[in-house]
Amino acid sequence: MSGERILLVEDEPSLQLTLSDRLKSEGYRVEPALTGDAGEARALAEPFDLIVLDVMLPGKNGFDVCRDLRQRGLDVPILMLTARTQVVDRVVGLKLGADDYLSKPFEAIELLARIEALLRRARPKSAYANGVPPPDTFRFGDVEIDWKRAEVRREGVSVSLSALELKLLRYLIERHGEVIGRDELLDRVWGYDATAQTRTVDVHIASLRQKLEPVPAHPRFLITVHRLGYKFVE
Protein backbone atom coordinates (compact mmCIF):
# COMPACT_ATOMS: atom_id res chain seq x y z
CA MET A 1 0.00 0.00 0.00
CA SER A 2 1.64 3.23 -1.14
CA GLY A 3 -0.74 5.70 0.50
CA GLU A 4 0.17 8.37 -2.04
CA ARG A 5 -2.51 11.00 -2.62
CA ILE A 6 -4.02 11.34 -6.08
CA LEU A 7 -6.36 14.12 -7.16
CA LEU A 8 -8.76 12.73 -9.76
CA VAL A 9 -10.38 15.50 -11.81
CA GLU A 10 -13.05 13.76 -13.90
CA ASP A 11 -16.62 14.92 -14.48
CA GLU A 12 -18.15 11.63 -15.66
CA PRO A 13 -19.61 10.12 -12.45
CA SER A 14 -19.35 6.46 -13.51
CA LEU A 15 -15.73 6.82 -14.63
CA GLN A 16 -14.87 8.84 -11.53
CA LEU A 17 -16.29 6.06 -9.34
CA THR A 18 -14.67 3.23 -11.33
CA LEU A 19 -11.23 4.84 -11.33
CA SER A 20 -11.45 5.86 -7.68
CA ASP A 21 -12.34 2.32 -6.61
CA ARG A 22 -9.53 0.79 -8.67
CA LEU A 23 -6.92 3.25 -7.43
CA LYS A 24 -8.03 2.79 -3.84
CA SER A 25 -7.76 -0.98 -4.26
CA GLU A 26 -4.11 -0.40 -5.20
CA GLY A 27 -3.51 1.50 -1.97
CA TYR A 28 -3.73 5.07 -3.23
CA ARG A 29 -5.68 7.77 -1.42
CA VAL A 30 -7.97 9.33 -4.02
CA GLU A 31 -9.64 12.72 -3.76
CA PRO A 32 -12.30 13.60 -6.37
CA ALA A 33 -13.08 16.80 -8.22
CA LEU A 34 -15.85 17.05 -10.81
CA THR A 35 -14.97 20.37 -12.47
CA GLY A 36 -11.81 22.09 -13.61
CA ASP A 37 -12.28 24.97 -11.19
CA ALA A 38 -12.79 22.61 -8.25
CA GLY A 39 -9.77 20.53 -9.25
CA GLU A 40 -7.54 23.59 -9.54
CA ALA A 41 -8.67 24.91 -6.18
CA ARG A 42 -7.96 21.61 -4.44
CA ALA A 43 -4.59 21.20 -6.16
CA LEU A 44 -3.50 24.62 -4.92
CA ALA A 45 -4.89 24.18 -1.41
CA GLU A 46 -3.81 20.62 -0.59
CA PRO A 47 -0.70 18.48 -1.10
CA PHE A 48 -1.00 15.74 -3.72
CA ASP A 49 1.53 13.31 -5.13
CA LEU A 50 -0.11 13.19 -8.56
CA ILE A 51 -3.02 14.71 -10.49
CA VAL A 52 -5.11 12.77 -13.00
CA LEU A 53 -6.74 15.49 -15.08
CA ASP A 54 -9.42 15.07 -17.74
CA VAL A 55 -9.26 17.49 -20.66
CA MET A 56 -12.99 17.91 -21.31
CA LEU A 57 -14.42 19.38 -18.11
CA PRO A 58 -17.32 21.70 -17.33
CA GLY A 59 -16.17 25.27 -16.76
CA LYS A 60 -12.40 25.50 -17.00
CA ASN A 61 -11.01 22.74 -19.20
CA GLY A 62 -8.05 20.53 -18.37
CA PHE A 63 -5.64 22.43 -20.61
CA ASP A 64 -6.35 25.67 -18.78
CA VAL A 65 -6.11 24.00 -15.38
CA CYS A 66 -2.74 22.46 -16.26
CA ARG A 67 -1.41 25.77 -17.56
CA ASP A 68 -2.57 27.70 -14.51
CA LEU A 69 -1.16 25.17 -12.04
CA ARG A 70 2.25 25.31 -13.71
CA GLN A 71 2.17 29.10 -13.79
CA ARG A 72 1.47 29.05 -10.05
CA GLY A 73 4.62 26.96 -9.57
CA LEU A 74 2.97 23.61 -8.80
CA ASP A 75 5.33 20.85 -9.96
CA VAL A 76 3.27 17.78 -8.99
CA PRO A 77 3.12 15.22 -11.84
CA ILE A 78 0.06 15.64 -14.08
CA LEU A 79 -1.42 12.81 -16.16
CA MET A 80 -4.01 14.08 -18.64
CA LEU A 81 -6.93 11.99 -19.86
CA THR A 82 -8.32 12.86 -23.26
CA ALA A 83 -10.94 11.50 -25.61
CA ARG A 84 -9.33 13.51 -28.39
CA THR A 85 -7.20 11.57 -30.83
CA GLN A 86 -5.48 14.40 -32.69
CA VAL A 87 -1.75 14.64 -32.09
CA VAL A 88 -2.03 18.42 -31.78
CA ASP A 89 -4.19 18.09 -28.66
CA ARG A 90 -1.61 15.87 -27.01
CA VAL A 91 1.14 18.29 -27.96
CA VAL A 92 -0.81 21.17 -26.42
CA GLY A 93 -1.13 19.31 -23.13
CA LEU A 94 2.56 18.46 -22.98
CA LYS A 95 3.59 22.00 -23.86
CA LEU A 96 1.37 23.37 -21.10
CA GLY A 97 3.24 21.24 -18.55
CA ALA A 98 1.56 17.83 -18.45
CA ASP A 99 3.94 14.97 -17.77
CA ASP A 100 2.02 12.32 -19.67
CA TYR A 101 -1.30 11.71 -21.39
CA LEU A 102 -3.62 8.77 -21.89
CA SER A 103 -6.31 8.56 -24.58
CA LYS A 104 -9.79 7.24 -23.79
CA PRO A 105 -10.84 4.51 -23.82
CA PHE A 106 -8.01 2.87 -21.89
CA GLU A 107 -7.44 -0.21 -19.78
CA ALA A 108 -7.12 0.27 -16.03
CA ILE A 109 -3.84 -1.63 -16.03
CA GLU A 110 -2.33 0.93 -18.40
CA LEU A 111 -3.51 3.82 -16.25
CA LEU A 112 -1.94 2.17 -13.20
CA ALA A 113 1.34 1.67 -15.07
CA ARG A 114 1.44 5.33 -16.11
CA ILE A 115 0.65 6.49 -12.57
CA GLU A 116 3.31 4.29 -11.01
CA ALA A 117 5.87 5.48 -13.55
CA LEU A 118 5.15 9.14 -12.83
CA LEU A 119 5.26 8.59 -9.08
CA ARG A 120 8.49 6.61 -9.36
CA ARG A 121 10.13 9.42 -11.30
CA ALA A 122 8.97 11.97 -8.74
CA ARG A 123 10.43 10.06 -5.79
CA PRO A 124 13.95 10.99 -4.64
CA LYS A 125 16.65 8.98 -6.39
CA SER A 126 19.90 7.84 -4.79
CA ALA A 127 21.77 7.54 -8.08
CA TYR A 128 21.77 9.12 -11.49
CA ALA A 129 21.95 7.66 -14.95
CA ASN A 130 25.70 7.02 -14.92
CA GLY A 131 26.08 6.59 -11.17
CA VAL A 132 27.78 9.96 -10.77
CA PRO A 133 25.63 12.97 -9.88
CA PRO A 134 26.26 16.01 -12.05
CA PRO A 135 27.28 19.39 -10.55
CA ASP A 136 24.57 21.48 -8.97
CA THR A 137 24.64 23.75 -12.00
CA PHE A 138 25.30 23.14 -15.68
CA ARG A 139 25.77 25.55 -18.56
CA PHE A 140 25.69 25.12 -22.32
CA GLY A 141 25.47 27.89 -24.88
CA ASP A 142 23.44 30.68 -23.31
CA VAL A 143 21.51 28.25 -21.08
CA GLU A 144 22.21 27.79 -17.37
CA ILE A 145 20.55 25.09 -15.26
CA ASP A 146 20.33 24.94 -11.47
CA TRP A 147 19.43 21.30 -10.79
CA LYS A 148 18.73 21.75 -7.08
CA ARG A 149 16.36 24.65 -7.63
CA ALA A 150 14.95 23.12 -10.84
CA GLU A 151 15.52 26.47 -12.54
CA VAL A 152 16.53 27.07 -16.14
CA ARG A 153 17.64 30.40 -17.59
CA ARG A 154 18.48 31.41 -21.11
CA GLU A 155 20.36 34.66 -21.56
CA GLY A 156 19.47 35.36 -17.94
CA VAL A 157 15.73 35.00 -18.54
CA SER A 158 13.80 32.24 -16.75
CA VAL A 159 12.58 29.40 -18.98
CA SER A 160 9.63 27.28 -17.86
CA LEU A 161 10.24 23.53 -18.23
CA SER A 162 7.87 20.85 -17.03
CA ALA A 163 9.21 18.33 -14.54
CA LEU A 164 9.35 15.74 -17.31
CA GLU A 165 11.18 18.05 -19.71
CA LEU A 166 13.76 18.78 -17.04
CA LYS A 167 14.27 15.07 -16.33
CA LEU A 168 14.61 14.30 -20.03
CA LEU A 169 17.15 17.08 -20.48
CA ARG A 170 19.09 15.91 -17.44
CA TYR A 171 19.23 12.34 -18.67
CA LEU A 172 20.57 13.42 -22.06
CA ILE A 173 23.16 15.70 -20.45
CA GLU A 174 24.30 12.95 -18.07
CA ARG A 175 24.86 10.72 -21.10
CA HIS A 176 26.69 13.49 -22.94
CA GLY A 177 27.65 12.49 -26.49
CA GLU A 178 25.90 9.10 -26.37
CA VAL A 179 23.14 8.24 -28.83
CA ILE A 180 20.09 7.24 -26.77
CA GLY A 181 17.17 5.45 -28.38
CA ARG A 182 13.57 6.42 -27.84
CA ASP A 183 12.79 3.12 -26.12
CA GLU A 184 15.58 3.71 -23.59
CA LEU A 185 14.35 7.23 -22.94
CA LEU A 186 10.82 5.94 -22.38
CA ASP A 187 12.13 3.32 -19.99
CA ARG A 188 14.59 5.52 -18.08
CA VAL A 189 12.81 8.86 -18.11
CA TRP A 190 9.14 7.91 -18.40
CA GLY A 191 9.75 4.77 -16.37
CA TYR A 192 7.67 2.23 -18.24
CA ASP A 193 7.81 0.17 -21.40
CA ALA A 194 5.83 2.21 -23.92
CA THR A 195 7.29 1.41 -27.32
CA ALA A 196 3.96 2.30 -28.93
CA GLN A 197 4.29 5.85 -27.60
CA THR A 198 7.72 6.79 -28.97
CA ARG A 199 6.15 9.88 -30.54
CA THR A 200 5.93 11.19 -26.98
CA VAL A 201 9.73 11.46 -26.90
CA ASP A 202 9.78 13.40 -30.17
CA VAL A 203 7.19 15.85 -28.84
CA HIS A 204 9.21 16.56 -25.71
CA ILE A 205 12.47 16.94 -27.63
CA ALA A 206 10.77 19.39 -29.99
CA SER A 207 9.50 21.36 -27.01
CA LEU A 208 12.97 21.50 -25.45
CA ARG A 209 14.42 22.73 -28.72
CA GLN A 210 11.84 25.49 -28.96
CA LYS A 211 12.75 26.66 -25.48
CA LEU A 212 16.53 26.17 -25.45
CA GLU A 213 17.98 26.06 -28.96
CA PRO A 214 19.11 29.28 -30.70
CA VAL A 215 17.59 27.99 -33.95
CA PRO A 216 15.12 25.19 -33.10
CA ALA A 217 14.84 24.04 -36.73
CA HIS A 218 18.60 23.50 -36.81
CA PRO A 219 19.45 22.25 -33.32
CA ARG A 220 22.96 22.67 -32.00
CA PHE A 221 22.71 20.79 -28.71
CA LEU A 222 19.81 18.31 -28.89
CA ILE A 223 20.69 16.29 -31.95
CA THR A 224 18.63 13.71 -33.82
CA VAL A 225 20.52 10.65 -35.01
CA HIS A 226 18.44 9.24 -37.84
CA ARG A 227 16.69 5.96 -36.93
CA LEU A 228 18.69 5.68 -33.70
CA GLY A 229 17.54 8.36 -31.28
CA TYR A 230 18.93 11.53 -29.76
CA LYS A 231 22.11 12.82 -28.18
CA PHE A 232 23.22 15.92 -26.32
CA VAL A 233 26.40 17.62 -27.54
CA GLU A 234 28.06 20.94 -26.80
C-alpha positions as CSV (number, residue, x, y, z in Angstrom):
1,M,0.0,0.0,0.0
2,S,1.6,3.2,-1.1
3,G,-0.7,5.7,0.5
4,E,0.2,8.4,-2.0
5,R,-2.5,11.0,-2.6
6,I,-4.0,11.3,-6.1
7,L,-6.4,14.1,-7.2
8,L,-8.8,12.7,-9.8
9,V,-10.4,15.5,-11.8
10,E,-13.1,13.8,-13.9
11,D,-16.6,14.9,-14.5
12,E,-18.2,11.6,-15.7
13,P,-19.6,10.1,-12.4
14,S,-19.3,6.5,-13.5
15,L,-15.7,6.8,-14.6
16,Q,-14.9,8.8,-11.5
17,L,-16.3,6.1,-9.3
18,T,-14.7,3.2,-11.3
19,L,-11.2,4.8,-11.3
20,S,-11.5,5.9,-7.7
21,D,-12.3,2.3,-6.6
22,R,-9.5,0.8,-8.7
23,L,-6.9,3.3,-7.4
24,K,-8.0,2.8,-3.8
25,S,-7.8,-1.0,-4.3
26,E,-4.1,-0.4,-5.2
27,G,-3.5,1.5,-2.0
28,Y,-3.7,5.1,-3.2
29,R,-5.7,7.8,-1.4
30,V,-8.0,9.3,-4.0
31,E,-9.6,12.7,-3.8
32,P,-12.3,13.6,-6.4
33,A,-13.1,16.8,-8.2
34,L,-15.8,17.1,-10.8
35,T,-15.0,20.4,-12.5
36,G,-11.8,22.1,-13.6
37,D,-12.3,25.0,-11.2
38,A,-12.8,22.6,-8.2
39,G,-9.8,20.5,-9.3
40,E,-7.5,23.6,-9.5
41,A,-8.7,24.9,-6.2
42,R,-8.0,21.6,-4.4
43,A,-4.6,21.2,-6.2
44,L,-3.5,24.6,-4.9
45,A,-4.9,24.2,-1.4
46,E,-3.8,20.6,-0.6
47,P,-0.7,18.5,-1.1
48,F,-1.0,15.7,-3.7
49,D,1.5,13.3,-5.1
50,L,-0.1,13.2,-8.6
51,I,-3.0,14.7,-10.5
52,V,-5.1,12.8,-13.0
53,L,-6.7,15.5,-15.1
54,D,-9.4,15.1,-17.7
55,V,-9.3,17.5,-20.7
56,M,-13.0,17.9,-21.3
57,L,-14.4,19.4,-18.1
58,P,-17.3,21.7,-17.3
59,G,-16.2,25.3,-16.8
60,K,-12.4,25.5,-17.0
61,N,-11.0,22.7,-19.2
62,G,-8.0,20.5,-18.4
63,F,-5.6,22.4,-20.6
64,D,-6.4,25.7,-18.8
65,V,-6.1,24.0,-15.4
66,C,-2.7,22.5,-16.3
67,R,-1.4,25.8,-17.6
68,D,-2.6,27.7,-14.5
69,L,-1.2,25.2,-12.0
70,R,2.2,25.3,-13.7
71,Q,2.2,29.1,-13.8
72,R,1.5,29.0,-10.1
73,G,4.6,27.0,-9.6
74,L,3.0,23.6,-8.8
75,D,5.3,20.8,-10.0
76,V,3.3,17.8,-9.0
77,P,3.1,15.2,-11.8
78,I,0.1,15.6,-14.1
79,L,-1.4,12.8,-16.2
80,M,-4.0,14.1,-18.6
81,L,-6.9,12.0,-19.9
82,T,-8.3,12.9,-23.3
83,A,-10.9,11.5,-25.6
84,R,-9.3,13.5,-28.4
85,T,-7.2,11.6,-30.8
86,Q,-5.5,14.4,-32.7
87,V,-1.8,14.6,-32.1
88,V,-2.0,18.4,-31.8
89,D,-4.2,18.1,-28.7
90,R,-1.6,15.9,-27.0
91,V,1.1,18.3,-28.0
92,V,-0.8,21.2,-26.4
93,G,-1.1,19.3,-23.1
94,L,2.6,18.5,-23.0
95,K,3.6,22.0,-23.9
96,L,1.4,23.4,-21.1
97,G,3.2,21.2,-18.6
98,A,1.6,17.8,-18.5
99,D,3.9,15.0,-17.8
100,D,2.0,12.3,-19.7
101,Y,-1.3,11.7,-21.4
102,L,-3.6,8.8,-21.9
103,S,-6.3,8.6,-24.6
104,K,-9.8,7.2,-23.8
105,P,-10.8,4.5,-23.8
106,F,-8.0,2.9,-21.9
107,E,-7.4,-0.2,-19.8
108,A,-7.1,0.3,-16.0
109,I,-3.8,-1.6,-16.0
110,E,-2.3,0.9,-18.4
111,L,-3.5,3.8,-16.3
112,L,-1.9,2.2,-13.2
113,A,1.3,1.7,-15.1
114,R,1.4,5.3,-16.1
115,I,0.7,6.5,-12.6
116,E,3.3,4.3,-11.0
117,A,5.9,5.5,-13.6
118,L,5.1,9.1,-12.8
119,L,5.3,8.6,-9.1
120,R,8.5,6.6,-9.4
121,R,10.1,9.4,-11.3
122,A,9.0,12.0,-8.7
123,R,10.4,10.1,-5.8
124,P,13.9,11.0,-4.6
125,K,16.7,9.0,-6.4
126,S,19.9,7.8,-4.8
127,A,21.8,7.5,-8.1
128,Y,21.8,9.1,-11.5
129,A,21.9,7.7,-15.0
130,N,25.7,7.0,-14.9
131,G,26.1,6.6,-11.2
132,V,27.8,10.0,-10.8
133,P,25.6,13.0,-9.9
134,P,26.3,16.0,-12.0
135,P,27.3,19.4,-10.6
136,D,24.6,21.5,-9.0
137,T,24.6,23.8,-12.0
138,F,25.3,23.1,-15.7
139,R,25.8,25.6,-18.6
140,F,25.7,25.1,-22.3
141,G,25.5,27.9,-24.9
142,D,23.4,30.7,-23.3
143,V,21.5,28.2,-21.1
144,E,22.2,27.8,-17.4
145,I,20.5,25.1,-15.3
146,D,20.3,24.9,-11.5
147,W,19.4,21.3,-10.8
148,K,18.7,21.8,-7.1
149,R,16.4,24.6,-7.6
150,A,14.9,23.1,-10.8
151,E,15.5,26.5,-12.5
152,V,16.5,27.1,-16.1
153,R,17.6,30.4,-17.6
154,R,18.5,31.4,-21.1
155,E,20.4,34.7,-21.6
156,G,19.5,35.4,-17.9
157,V,15.7,35.0,-18.5
158,S,13.8,32.2,-16.8
159,V,12.6,29.4,-19.0
160,S,9.6,27.3,-17.9
161,L,10.2,23.5,-18.2
162,S,7.9,20.8,-17.0
163,A,9.2,18.3,-14.5
164,L,9.4,15.7,-17.3
165,E,11.2,18.1,-19.7
166,L,13.8,18.8,-17.0
167,K,14.3,15.1,-16.3
168,L,14.6,14.3,-20.0
169,L,17.2,17.1,-20.5
170,R,19.1,15.9,-17.4
171,Y,19.2,12.3,-18.7
172,L,20.6,13.4,-22.1
173,I,23.2,15.7,-20.4
174,E,24.3,12.9,-18.1
175,R,24.9,10.7,-21.1
176,H,26.7,13.5,-22.9
177,G,27.7,12.5,-26.5
178,E,25.9,9.1,-26.4
179,V,23.1,8.2,-28.8
180,I,20.1,7.2,-26.8
181,G,17.2,5.4,-28.4
182,R,13.6,6.4,-27.8
183,D,12.8,3.1,-26.1
184,E,15.6,3.7,-23.6
185,L,14.3,7.2,-22.9
186,L,10.8,5.9,-22.4
187,D,12.1,3.3,-20.0
188,R,14.6,5.5,-18.1
189,V,12.8,8.9,-18.1
190,W,9.1,7.9,-18.4
191,G,9.8,4.8,-16.4
192,Y,7.7,2.2,-18.2
193,D,7.8,0.2,-21.4
194,A,5.8,2.2,-23.9
195,T,7.3,1.4,-27.3
196,A,4.0,2.3,-28.9
197,Q,4.3,5.9,-27.6
198,T,7.7,6.8,-29.0
199,R,6.2,9.9,-30.5
200,T,5.9,11.2,-27.0
201,V,9.7,11.5,-26.9
202,D,9.8,13.4,-30.2
203,V,7.2,15.8,-28.8
204,H,9.2,16.6,-25.7
205,I,12.5,16.9,-27.6
206,A,10.8,19.4,-30.0
207,S,9.5,21.4,-27.0
208,L,13.0,21.5,-25.4
209,R,14.4,22.7,-28.7
210,Q,11.8,25.5,-29.0
211,K,12.8,26.7,-25.5
212,L,16.5,26.2,-25.4
213,E,18.0,26.1,-29.0
214,P,19.1,29.3,-30.7
215,V,17.6,28.0,-34.0
216,P,15.1,25.2,-33.1
217,A,14.8,24.0,-36.7
218,H,18.6,23.5,-36.8
219,P,19.4,22.2,-33.3
220,R,23.0,22.7,-32.0
221,F,22.7,20.8,-28.7
222,L,19.8,18.3,-28.9
223,I,20.7,16.3,-32.0
224,T,18.6,13.7,-33.8
225,V,20.5,10.6,-35.0
226,H,18.4,9.2,-37.8
227,R,16.7,6.0,-36.9
228,L,18.7,5.7,-33.7
229,G,17.5,8.4,-31.3
230,Y,18.9,11.5,-29.8
231,K,22.1,12.8,-28.2
232,F,23.2,15.9,-26.3
233,V,26.4,17.6,-27.5
234,E,28.1,20.9,-26.8
